[in-house]
Amino acid sequence: MDSRINYRYINAFLSGLIKHNDPLLVEMREYAESRHIPIVVPESARFLETICSISKPGKILEIGTAIGYSSIIIAKALNSECIIDTIEIDADMASKAAFYIKKAGLDGVIHIINGEALDVLQCLTKPYDLIFVDAAKGRYPQFLPHCIRLINVNGILLSDNVLYGGLVAKHGSIEHKHRTIANRLREYIEELFAMDNFITSVVPIGDGIAISYRKV
């Protein structure tokens, strides 16, 4: 299944506008692609960078580290003037992320928490200015109560891959292997839009990014 929900020629155009000048990020993308490790696509990465540059969050939580690509993008967008806590369940992935984060000189900025996301979230108490959700898509509804609890007023919740190849918006039957995730993501989006203390929009780039601003 194609993980991008826009027309291919639009994706190619948008991706082609983005210059990949950072040697470390180029290296990381090539590493991820050669090993089929999911990281944010260039259009989504640029959106994340733009939102962080505008909102300038000081304390950030990421759910789903992978090899540390998104965390490094955020930290660089903010000129390292932030603290990022990022959760990763896979020990080998967390180790590779730690390698790249140290190589980027950001080990004093980005802190990896190796553990199951729900277990870690239950232990967190300090508020965050921005939360980026990019982990197991079927778990998003379970993450949401913790994200609501942990996000500051005027904070931003970004949720990646919420359209799931367009299946979330599809009418009619969905293949069994995709049905549960599509239904859970639909539930997640509907809950975001139903909350009076958040303003939410879904941007159809990459595989869909939901941006939710906490008003009160």
C-alpha positions as CSV (number, residue, x, y, z in Angstrom):
1,M,0.0,0.0,0.0
2,D,1.3,3.4,-1.0
3,S,1.8,5.4,2.2
4,R,1.2,8.8,0.6
5,I,-2.4,9.9,0.0
6,N,-1.8,12.6,-2.6
7,Y,-1.3,12.2,-6.3
8,R,2.1,10.9,-7.1
9,Y,3.0,13.9,-9.3
10,I,2.1,16.3,-6.4
11,N,4.3,14.3,-4.0
12,A,7.1,14.3,-6.5
13,F,6.8,18.1,-7.1
14,L,6.7,18.9,-3.3
15,S,9.5,16.5,-2.5
16,G,11.6,18.0,-5.4
17,L,11.3,21.5,-3.9
18,I,13.1,20.4,-0.7
19,K,16.8,20.6,-0.8
20,H,18.6,17.9,1.2
21,N,21.8,19.8,2.3
22,D,22.4,18.3,5.7
23,P,24.9,15.4,5.2
24,L,23.8,13.6,8.4
25,L,20.1,13.7,7.5
26,V,20.9,12.5,4.0
27,E,22.9,9.6,5.5
28,M,20.0,8.8,7.9
29,R,17.4,8.8,5.2
30,E,19.5,6.5,3.0
31,Y,20.1,4.2,6.0
32,A,16.4,4.0,6.8
33,E,15.3,3.5,3.1
34,S,17.9,0.7,2.6
35,R,16.5,-1.2,5.7
36,H,12.8,-0.3,5.2
37,I,12.7,1.7,8.5
38,P,9.8,4.1,8.4
39,I,10.7,7.7,8.9
40,V,8.8,10.9,7.9
41,V,8.7,11.6,4.2
42,P,10.4,14.8,3.1
43,E,7.2,16.8,2.7
44,S,6.1,15.8,6.3
45,A,9.5,16.5,7.6
46,R,9.5,20.0,6.2
47,F,6.0,20.6,7.7
48,L,7.3,19.5,11.1
49,E,10.3,21.8,10.8
50,T,8.0,24.7,9.7
51,I,5.6,24.2,12.6
52,C,8.5,24.0,15.1
53,S,10.1,27.1,13.7
54,I,6.8,29.1,14.0
55,S,5.7,27.9,17.5
56,K,9.2,27.6,19.0
57,P,8.3,24.9,21.6
58,G,10.8,24.6,24.5
59,K,9.7,21.1,25.8
60,I,8.9,18.4,23.2
61,L,7.7,14.8,23.5
62,E,8.0,12.4,20.6
63,I,6.2,9.0,20.6
64,G,8.2,6.8,18.2
65,T,11.9,7.6,17.8
66,A,12.9,5.1,15.2
67,I,16.5,6.2,14.3
68,G,16.1,9.7,15.6
69,Y,15.5,11.4,12.3
70,S,12.5,13.5,13.4
71,S,14.0,14.4,16.7
72,I,17.1,15.7,15.0
73,I,15.0,17.7,12.5
74,I,13.1,19.3,15.4
75,A,16.2,20.1,17.4
76,K,18.0,21.7,14.4
77,A,14.9,23.7,13.5
78,L,15.0,25.2,17.0
79,N,18.8,25.7,17.0
80,S,19.0,23.2,19.9
81,E,17.1,25.6,22.2
82,C,14.8,22.9,23.4
83,I,14.6,19.7,25.3
84,I,13.2,16.6,23.5
85,D,12.1,13.4,25.2
86,T,11.5,10.6,22.7
87,I,10.1,7.2,23.3
88,E,11.2,4.0,21.5
89,I,10.2,0.5,22.3
90,D,12.9,-1.3,20.2
91,A,16.2,-1.4,22.0
92,D,18.3,-1.8,18.8
93,M,16.5,1.1,17.2
94,A,17.0,3.2,20.3
95,S,20.7,2.4,20.2
96,K,21.0,3.5,16.5
97,A,19.1,6.7,17.3
98,A,21.5,7.4,20.2
99,F,24.4,6.9,17.7
100,Y,23.0,9.4,15.3
101,I,21.9,11.9,18.0
102,K,25.5,11.9,19.4
103,K,26.9,12.3,15.9
104,A,24.7,15.3,15.5
105,G,26.0,16.8,18.7
106,L,22.5,16.7,20.2
107,D,22.9,14.2,23.0
108,G,22.4,17.0,25.5
109,V,19.2,18.0,23.9
110,I,17.5,14.8,22.9
111,H,16.8,12.2,25.5
112,I,15.7,8.7,24.5
113,I,13.4,6.7,26.7
114,N,13.6,3.0,25.8
115,G,10.2,1.4,26.6
116,E,6.7,0.6,25.6
117,A,5.0,3.9,24.9
118,L,1.9,3.5,27.1
119,D,4.0,2.4,30.0
120,V,6.3,5.4,29.6
121,L,3.4,7.8,29.1
122,Q,1.7,6.7,32.3
123,C,4.9,7.7,34.2
124,L,5.3,11.2,32.6
125,T,3.9,14.2,34.6
126,K,5.6,17.3,33.2
127,P,3.8,19.3,30.5
128,Y,5.1,19.7,27.0
129,D,4.7,22.5,24.4
130,L,4.7,20.1,21.5
131,I,3.9,16.4,21.2
132,F,4.7,14.5,18.0
133,V,3.0,11.1,17.6
134,D,4.6,8.8,15.1
135,A,4.4,5.3,16.5
136,A,2.1,2.3,16.1
137,K,-1.0,3.7,14.3
138,G,-3.4,1.3,15.9
139,R,-2.4,2.6,19.4
140,Y,-3.2,6.3,18.7
141,P,-6.5,6.3,20.5
142,Q,-4.8,4.9,23.6
143,F,-2.1,7.5,23.4
144,L,-4.6,10.4,23.1
145,P,-5.7,10.7,26.8
146,H,-2.0,11.0,27.8
147,C,-1.3,13.5,25.1
148,I,-4.2,15.6,26.3
149,R,-3.0,15.4,29.9
150,L,0.6,16.3,29.0
151,I,0.1,19.1,26.5
152,N,0.4,22.7,27.7
153,V,-2.2,25.3,27.0
154,N,-1.2,26.9,23.6
155,G,0.6,23.6,22.9
156,I,0.5,21.7,19.6
157,L,-0.2,18.0,19.1
158,L,1.1,16.7,15.8
159,S,0.0,13.2,14.7
160,D,1.6,11.6,11.6
161,N,0.2,9.0,9.2
162,V,-3.5,9.6,10.2
163,L,-5.0,8.9,6.8
164,Y,-3.3,5.5,6.4
165,G,-3.0,5.5,2.6
166,G,-6.5,7.0,2.3
167,L,-8.2,4.1,3.9
168,V,-9.4,6.1,6.9
169,A,-11.7,8.1,4.5
170,K,-12.7,5.1,2.3
171,H,-16.3,4.1,2.0
172,G,-17.2,0.5,1.8
173,S,-15.2,-2.6,2.8
174,I,-11.5,-2.5,3.7
175,E,-9.1,-5.5,3.6
176,H,-9.1,-7.3,6.9
177,K,-5.4,-6.7,7.5
178,H,-5.9,-2.9,7.3
179,R,-9.4,-2.6,8.7
180,T,-8.6,-2.4,12.5
181,I,-5.9,0.3,12.0
182,A,-8.1,2.3,9.7
183,N,-11.0,2.1,12.1
184,R,-8.8,3.1,15.1
185,L,-7.3,6.1,13.2
186,R,-10.8,7.2,12.2
187,E,-11.8,7.0,15.8
188,Y,-8.7,9.0,16.8
189,I,-9.4,11.8,14.2
190,E,-13.0,12.0,15.1
191,E,-12.1,12.4,18.8
192,L,-9.6,15.1,18.0
193,F,-12.2,17.1,16.1
194,A,-14.8,16.6,18.8
195,M,-12.7,18.2,21.6
196,D,-13.9,21.7,22.4
197,N,-10.5,22.7,23.9
198,F,-8.6,21.8,20.7
199,I,-8.6,23.2,17.2
200,T,-7.7,20.4,14.8
201,S,-7.0,20.3,11.0
202,V,-5.7,17.4,8.9
203,V,-3.1,18.3,6.3
204,P,-3.1,15.8,3.4
205,I,0.7,15.6,2.8
206,G,2.7,12.4,3.2
207,D,0.2,10.0,4.8
208,G,-1.7,12.8,6.5
209,I,-0.7,14.9,9.5
210,A,-3.2,16.1,12.1
211,I,-2.3,19.3,13.8
212,S,-4.2,20.1,17.0
213,Y,-3.8,23.4,18.9
214,R,-4.8,23.4,22.6
215,K,-6.8,26.5,23.4
216,V,-7.6,26.0,27.1
